[in-house]
Every structure is written in C-alpha cells, then in structure tokens.
Amino acid sequence: MSESIACAVSQFAPTLDASKNLRLLRDHLAIATDRGARIFVAPEYSSGFDRDYGDWMHSVAQPLDGEFATALGQLAAEFRVTLVAGMLEQVGDGVANTLVAFGDTGERLAAYRKVHLYDAFAGRESEWLTAGDPSEHPAVFEAYGLTIGLQTCYDLRFPESSRRLVDAGADVLAVPAEWVRGPLKEHHWRTLLSARAIENVAYVVAADHPAPIGVGGSSIVDPRGVTIATLGTDNGVALAWLDPEEVASARDQNPALRLRKYSVRASD
C-alpha cells in the first residue's frame, strides 16, 4: 500500500521586502507542517512583487545560489518538507521568472524558468523578463513516491505544457501563480485547474496571490478533477492528501493518456 502524502498550498501577497516574504513563508510552513504537510507549494514571485512591472524586477532578482534561494533550502530542511516557490532569477544581464524546488534535506531538486510569459490581458511580462527555453527537459522531480512537475501561472493556459510534464512522468502538477484579477479571471483560474487535472489524470497543486491583485483560490485538485482543498481571497494555507495509488486508479479508470493519438513536442 502506498502512503498518502499531506500537501499544502500557501497563499500570501509578497512585497518587495524579501525578509518579510521569508517570515510569511516561515509562518505558513509552521502551520502546514503542524498539520502534517510534507510538500509545500508557495506562489509565483515569492521573492518579491509589486503591482506593476518595472525596474524593481532587476533589483529583486538573484542567482539560484543567492540569499533568497539559499533561505528557501534552509526552510525546507528546517521544516523537513519538499518546498516549491517562485522567484526572480538573475540570468546574465536579464531576469527570469523561475520556480525552484528543494527537498527535505535542503538540496535543490529542480528549477524551471517560465516559458510562457504573461503578454495578455494588457500585461507585458516579456518587456522585463527573459523566457525560459521550451526545448529544455521538463522540470520534474521525485518526492515521497510522487513525481512532481513544475509550471507557472500563464503556462496553465497552454495544455501542452502540462502534458509535456506528464509525458516526463509527472503525476502531480505544481503551479505557483500570480493570477491577476479581471473579468472572468477567477472563472478561468478554477476551470483551467480542473481541466489540467482531468485531461492529465493528475493532481494539480496551485498557489496564488490573494486579493486585491490576485484572484486567490489556491487549490489542490485530484486526478478526477475534484477540488479537495481550496482557499478564498485572503492569506492562508490549505492542505490535502495526495495518494500515488489514487493516480494509478484514476488512470486505470480513465486511460485517456494511453489512448491518445497525438504527442507534444517543443515548437521550432
């Protein structure tokens, strides 16, 4: 019998004060681990965020061996969790919107640079950030009998992003986000989270920013598309149990991944 693993999503509003953001993460980690969490997913831009894109993005950006990422690894080791969070990464003269994952001993397990920058709904993320390389190997890693794949925010609108992670073995999709509020945006967020879970027969673990900038609604969705934990529009932590056998059972009941006729590859 496989073991069910407690997984938590953290919903908070990062500021430009990295030390304050780390204190908020610590508070949420304490709540989550007190409830038994062994996997913890925090939002996009956890290292620093302001409402409008600007020069602050260069000021906040750090390398993957910088102070913020190092502190994340230390928190993962201290609380004995696998931790996923978003940060702005310094890449040469540019900045990438990056996810990092650390294991429960503090080692970095994976990193993913956002491929689909948010150039929609009046946003122009590409004016400030450098996109990740879509041809790079999918960012997946193992934790507690689960294979977790990384994607972020606007990637959610591109179903091939999730499918590529599943093709690489993922049975859990971790989706840190800053899903900006706007007409129908909350509806899109919840619908896409369920759709990615259903079509990939996988868990989706999505952490967003709260209102008034984000839509909130950080959620954990099971492989049949049922939301098993969710938050409203305020700061908070939500927790649910992930079971590898539930993924296997759902994929046996719904063998869509085996029956499909098309494959996904990076565009030229």
C-alpha positions in Angstrom: 0.0 0.0 0.0 1.3 3.5 -0.9 1.4 6.2 1.7 -0.8 9.3 1.3 1.3 12.5 1.5 0.0 15.7 3.0 0.5 18.6 0.7 -0.1 22.3 1.4 -0.6 25.4 -0.7 0.4 28.8 0.7 -1.5 31.9 -0.4 0.1 35.2 0.5 1.0 38.6 -1.0 4.7 39.0 -1.5 6.2 42.5 -1.1 9.5 44.0 -2.2 10.9 43.1 1.2 12.4 39.7 0.8 13.0 39.2 4.6 9.3 39.9 5.2 8.3 37.4 2.5 10.5 34.8 4.1 8.9 35.4 7.5 5.5 34.9 5.9 6.7 31.7 4.3 8.0 30.5 7.7 4.7 31.2 9.4 2.8 29.3 6.7 5.3 26.4 6.8 4.8 26.2 10.6 1.0 26.0 10.1 1.3 23.5 7.3 3.8 21.1 9.0 1.9 21.3 12.2 -1.0 19.8 10.2 1.3 17.1 8.7 2.4 18.6 5.4 5.4 17.1 3.7 5.0 19.0 0.4 4.6 22.8 0.4 3.9 25.0 -2.7 4.2 28.8 -2.5 3.2 31.4 -5.1 5.0 32.8 -8.1 7.1 35.9 -7.3 7.6 34.8 -3.7 10.9 36.5 -3.5 9.4 39.9 -4.3 6.5 41.5 -6.1 4.9 44.9 -7.0 1.7 45.6 -8.7 3.2 46.9 -12.0 6.2 45.5 -13.9 9.3 47.7 -13.6 12.9 48.2 -12.6 12.2 46.6 -9.3 12.3 43.2 -11.1 16.1 43.6 -11.7 16.6 44.8 -8.1 14.8 41.8 -6.7 16.4 39.2 -9.0 19.1 36.9 -7.5 21.0 33.9 -8.8 19.9 30.4 -7.8 22.7 30.3 -5.2 21.8 33.7 -3.8 20.4 34.6 -0.4 16.7 34.0 -1.1 17.0 30.6 -2.7 19.5 29.6 0.0 17.0 30.6 2.6 14.3 28.5 0.9 16.6 25.5 1.0 17.2 26.1 4.7 13.5 26.4 5.4 12.9 23.1 3.6 15.5 21.4 5.7 14.3 23.0 8.9 10.7 22.0 8.4 11.5 18.7 6.7 9.4 19.4 3.7 9.7 19.4 -0.1 9.2 23.1 -0.9 8.3 24.8 -4.3 8.3 28.5 -4.7 8.6 31.2 -7.4 11.4 33.8 -7.5 13.0 36.2 -9.9 16.3 34.8 -11.1 19.3 36.8 -12.2 20.4 35.3 -15.6 23.4 37.2 -17.0 22.1 40.7 -17.7 18.5 39.5 -17.7 15.9 38.3 -15.3 13.9 35.0 -15.5 10.6 34.1 -13.7 11.8 30.9 -12.1 10.4 28.2 -9.9 12.7 26.3 -7.5 12.1 23.1 -5.6 14.1 21.9 -2.6 14.0 18.6 -0.8 13.5 18.0 2.9 17.3 18.0 3.5 17.7 21.3 1.7 19.1 20.2 -1.6 17.8 21.8 -4.8 15.8 19.2 -6.7 14.7 21.2 -9.8 14.4 24.7 -11.3 12.1 25.9 -14.1 12.2 29.2 -16.0 8.8 30.3 -17.1 8.3 29.6 -20.8 5.0 31.4 -21.5 5.5 35.0 -20.3 2.3 36.9 -19.5 1.7 39.0 -22.6 -2.1 39.1 -22.4 -4.9 41.0 -20.7 -2.8 44.2 -21.0 0.2 42.6 -19.3 3.6 42.7 -21.0 5.9 40.5 -18.9 8.2 39.9 -21.8 9.2 43.6 -21.7 11.0 42.9 -18.4 11.8 39.2 -18.3 13.5 36.6 -20.4 11.5 33.5 -21.2 12.8 30.0 -20.5 13.9 27.7 -23.3 10.9 25.4 -24.3 13.3 22.8 -25.6 14.9 22.2 -22.2 14.0 18.9 -20.4 10.8 19.2 -18.4 11.3 20.1 -14.8 10.2 17.1 -12.9 11.5 15.5 -9.6 10.6 12.7 -7.2 9.3 13.2 -3.7 7.6 10.6 -1.4 6.6 8.3 -4.2 5.2 11.0 -6.4 6.7 12.7 -9.5 6.1 16.5 -9.4 6.3 18.7 -12.5 6.8 22.5 -12.4 4.9 25.1 -14.4 3.8 28.6 -13.5 0.8 30.9 -13.9 0.2 31.7 -17.6 1.6 28.3 -18.6 -1.7 27.0 -17.4 -3.4 28.3 -20.5 -1.2 26.1 -22.7 -2.4 22.5 -22.1 0.7 21.1 -23.9 2.9 22.5 -21.0 1.1 20.2 -18.6 1.0 17.3 -21.0 4.8 17.5 -21.5 5.4 17.3 -17.8 3.0 14.2 -17.6 4.9 12.6 -20.5 8.0 13.1 -18.4 6.4 11.1 -15.6 4.6 13.7 -13.6 1.6 12.7 -11.6 1.4 16.0 -9.7 1.5 19.4 -11.4 2.8 22.2 -9.1 1.5 25.6 -10.3 2.8 28.6 -8.4 1.0 31.7 -9.8 0.1 35.3 -9.6 -3.2 35.1 -11.4 -4.2 38.7 -11.9 -7.8 39.7 -11.2 -10.0 40.8 -14.1 -13.2 40.0 -15.9 -13.8 36.2 -15.8 -10.3 35.6 -14.5 -11.4 33.7 -11.3 -13.6 31.5 -13.5 -10.7 30.9 -15.9 -8.4 30.0 -13.0 -10.7 27.4 -11.4 -11.8 26.0 -14.8 -8.2 25.5 -16.0 -7.0 23.9 -12.8 -9.8 21.3 -13.1 -9.2 20.9 -16.8 -5.5 20.3 -16.4 -6.2 17.7 -13.7 -8.9 15.9 -15.7 -7.2 15.7 -19.0 -3.8 14.6 -17.5 -5.4 12.4 -14.8 -3.0 14.1 -12.3 -3.1 16.1 -9.1 -2.8 19.9 -9.6 -1.4 21.9 -6.7 -1.8 25.6 -7.4 -0.7 28.5 -5.1 -1.9 32.1 -6.0 -1.7 35.6 -4.6 -4.7 36.8 -2.6 -6.9 39.7 -3.4 -6.9 42.6 -4.3 -4.2 41.9 -7.0 -4.6 38.1 -7.4 -7.8 36.1 -7.5 -6.9 33.9 -4.6 -8.5 30.5 -4.9 -5.3 28.5 -4.3 -6.4 24.9 -4.7 -5.5 21.2 -4.8 -7.4 19.2 -7.4 -7.4 15.4 -7.6 -6.9 13.3 -10.7 -10.6 13.1 -11.4 -10.9 16.9 -11.3 -12.4 17.2 -7.8 -11.2 20.2 -5.8 -10.1 18.6 -2.5 -8.7 21.8 -0.8 -9.1 25.4 -1.6 -8.8 29.0 -0.2 -10.8 32.1 -0.6 -9.3 35.5 -1.3 -7.3 36.1 1.9 -3.9 34.9 3.0 -3.9 31.3 4.2 -2.8 27.7 4.0 -4.9 24.8 2.6 -3.9 21.1 2.9 -5.0 17.8 1.3 -3.6 14.3 1.0 -2.0 13.0 -2.3 -2.1 9.3 -2.9 0.0 7.7 -5.7 -2.5 4.8 -5.8 -5.3 7.3 -6.4 -3.4 8.4 -9.6 -3.0 4.8 -10.7 -6.7 4.0 -10.0 -7.9 7.1 -11.9 -5.6 6.4 -14.9 -6.9 2.8 -15.0 -10.5 4.0 -14.9 -9.8 6.7 -17.5 -7.0 5.5 -19.7 -7.0 8.7 -21.9 -3.2 9.1 -21.7 -2.7 5.7 -23.2 -5.4 6.1 -25.8 -4.4 9.5 -27.2 -3.4 9.8 -30.9 -1.2 12.9 -30.7 2.1 13.7 -29.0 3.5 17.0 -27.7 6.9 18.5 -28.7 8.6 21.8 -28.4 7.9 24.2 -31.3 10.6 25.1 -33.7 
